[in-house]
Amino acid sequence: MDSVMGRRSQGKPATSGVVGYCVHGPASKAVDKGFSLAQLIQSLKVGLPVRELDALRVNLDVPLERLAAILGISKATLHRRKTSGRLDAAESDRVVRYARLLGRAASVFESLENARRWLASPQVGLGGAIPLEYAETEVGAREVEDLLGRIEHGVYS
């Protein structure tokens, strides 16, 4: 994984940490087997390390500027977070929201690349909205998850 936050990674997607757990699941060899829901909740309350934002960026394969905008993080705030090394609780929650959606889409579409493509493309089931943008709110994210469930079970509409 490229550790420089502004550059796109040329390597494979990050699998460790909270984002890795949400995207790749507990079966991944690089994911901490001792990870629990209670630990996730505590991590979110304290705020995730900024490296989790970079891990999400690498897994989604989007520029940091676009990801920050999707997550509702301004340039000034992003700079402060890089300096402090930690996201706040709300930002951390949004990072996990997108990591979970990416993981769910990867499961439904059977690859990370297919999931990325689907999340970045307009979807009829969302009224033509792009899932990455639609999921900017929790309600929107739930609709994206619901659509993924319908696709998985063959009731896509």
Secondary structure, DSSP 8 states (H G I E B T S, - for coil): ----TTS--SS----SHHHHHHHH-TTSTTS-TT--HHHHHHHHHH--BHHHHHHHHHHHT--HHHHHHHHT--HHHHHHHHHHTB--HHHHHHHHHHHHHHHHHHHHHSSHHHHHHHHTS-BGGGTTB-HHHHTTSHHHHHHHHHHHHHHHTT---
